[in-house]
Amino acid sequence: MDYSQLKNKRVLITGGLGFIGSSIAHKCVELGAQVTLLDGCLEPYGWNPYNIHEIRDQVRFIKGDVRDRSVLESTVPDHDIIFHMAAQVGREISMEDPILDVEANCHGMIHLLEVCRNLSPCPKILYAGSRGQIGEPITLPVDESHPENPTDIYGINKMAAERYLMLYGKVYDMPVVSLRLNNVYGPRCQMHAGFYGILNWFMSNAMTEIPITVYGEGSQTRDYVYIDDVVEAFLRAAISPVANQEVFFVGSGVETIFLDMVKEIVRAVGKGEITYIPFPESREKIDIKRFVVSTAKIQNTLGWTAKTNLREGIEATARYYKDCLKHYLEPKTSPSDG
């Protein structure tokens, strides 16, 4: 894929110190884009200054929260492309604190859209949607026409934010795209909590000799997709006009049993104890039993397909954290603006 048109593009990444945002930043810098990162540096999420330590002098960082309209009004103008990654990402957190989830996932989107629709030209907005918008699938594999019936507050608000995005795109003729992400894993994901990024959390447990806890028999299934493949999907969507006002699922298209994923982690790390406990009642009520997506639409429209299989991706992730795990377990200090 020819990404030369990204050279000198002015790119804004919300949630830019996080897992996916920082990974997009690395690639954009490599391609010659002018990159600004906006991040609220909120706990207990995955922002980490180490995620950009190699490119810190090649990007501009602004500490700011997307829930603050004034921050967006001073940051968004003069950008060509916006990767909107900032979000509340914990499913259980959304059930415990639904107001926070609404503010981060819905109000943040509305603020961004309102600022952008008054700009000329309007920057292209690429949004990180979620498989959580679907809920328990009726049919597999799940495609973009599947009904949305979320099982938690997070899924509902991600669905609502996507609909705001598509509405603004249609009514105000704004270039917008939603990529509904599956279980993304790989280097730069947070390792200190299990409420999201479970594969990386389990890898951290294995490396630090903490038992890996599996609910039930571990028979539920997921679609795991490696971060480099996800970054490529976002970049293809960013430079492709045919993606405008479209929704795409981004996944491997491979249905993996949860326990098989855990065993791959233990194999790659070379150690790890697996323990089994019953599902907590609060988690069982929102858990999805089976999930895998069809990537036919994004493959046919943008020529994208996942290249990294689960074993290769887990091995690459293990190599990354064997060298720098301490940077993902120690307390963080946000970088200064500039």
Buried (B, 14 or more C-beta within 10 A) or exposed (E): EEBEEBEEBBBBBBBBBBBBBBBBBBBBBEBEBBBBBBBBBBEEBBBBBBBBEEBBEBBBBBBBBBBBBEBBEEBBBEBBBBBBBBBBBBBBBBBEBBEBBBBBBBBBBBBBBBBBBEEEEBBBBBBBBBBBBBBEBEEBBBBBEBEBBBBBBBBBBBBBBBBBBBEBBEEEEBBBBBBBBBBBBBBBBBBBBBBBBBBBBBBBBBBEEEEBBBBBEBEBBBBBBBBBBBBBBBBBBBBBEEBBBBBBBBBBBBBBBBBEBBBBBBBBBEEBEBEEEEEEEEEEEBBBEBBBBBBBBBBEBBEBBBEBEBEEBBBBBBEBBEEEBEBBEEEBEBBEEE
